[in-house]
Amino acid sequence: MIKAFKIIFSVLIALILTVFAVKNSHVVAINLWPLPLQFKLTLSLVLIGTFTVGAVAGGLLVWISQITKRLFKDKAKVDYDHLPRDL
């Protein structure tokens, strides 16, 4: 049952991305301001690429912020072991 749900979900996402790519097939120029570079890509690639870069950057920021919490969690667990048991 779960395998069928995954297949249906994957086909639905692929269909949505296909319609999105067809509807946004206009060519746009991307200028990288300090550099004399210019790329011509379809609007759908620019939007999907921007979303992907944002999602990866956000994931990295969350992952980095969780590192300190994980380190202090282990230290706090050790400190709890030293408390007296008869409280």
C-alpha positions in Angstrom: 0.0 0.0 0.0 2.8 2.4 0.9 4.7 1.5 -2.3 1.6 2.4 -4.4 1.2 5.7 -2.6 4.9 6.5 -3.3 4.4 5.8 -7.0 1.3 7.8 -7.2 2.9 10.7 -5.4 6.0 10.6 -7.6 3.9 10.6 -10.8 1.9 13.5 -9.5 5.0 15.5 -8.6 6.5 14.7 -12.1 3.3 15.9 -13.8 3.2 19.1 -11.8 6.9 19.8 -12.7 6.2 19.0 -16.3 3.3 21.4 -16.5 5.3 24.1 -14.7 8.2 23.7 -17.1 5.9 23.9 -20.2 4.1 27.0 -18.9 7.4 28.8 -18.0 9.4 28.1 -21.1 10.3 31.7 -21.9 14.1 32.4 -22.2 15.4 34.9 -19.7 18.9 36.4 -19.4 20.7 36.1 -16.1 23.4 38.6 -15.4 26.0 38.1 -12.7 26.6 41.7 -11.7 30.2 41.9 -10.6 31.3 39.5 -13.3 30.8 39.9 -17.0 28.9 36.7 -17.3 25.4 36.3 -18.8 23.4 33.1 -19.1 20.3 32.5 -21.1 18.0 29.9 -19.4 14.4 29.1 -19.4 12.3 30.7 -16.6 11.4 27.3 -15.2 15.0 26.3 -14.7 15.8 29.6 -13.0 12.8 29.3 -10.7 13.5 25.6 -9.8 17.2 26.3 -9.4 16.5 29.3 -7.1 14.1 27.2 -5.0 16.7 24.4 -4.8 19.5 26.7 -3.7 17.2 28.3 -1.1 16.1 24.9 0.3 19.7 23.6 0.5 20.9 26.9 2.2 18.1 26.8 4.7 18.8 23.1 5.4 22.4 23.9 6.0 21.6 26.8 8.3 19.3 24.6 10.4 21.8 21.8 10.5 24.6 24.1 11.7 22.4 25.6 14.3 21.5 22.2 15.7 25.2 21.2 16.1 25.5 23.3 19.3 22.2 21.9 20.7 23.4 18.4 20.1 26.7 19.0 21.8 25.1 20.6 24.9 22.5 17.8 25.0 25.2 15.2 25.5 26.8 17.4 28.2 23.5 17.9 30.0 22.8 14.2 30.0 26.2 13.6 31.7 25.4 16.3 34.3 22.0 14.6 35.1 23.8 11.4 36.0 25.6 13.1 38.8 22.4 14.3 40.6 21.5 12.4 43.8 18.9 9.7 43.3 16.9 10.5 46.4 15.4 13.8 45.3 
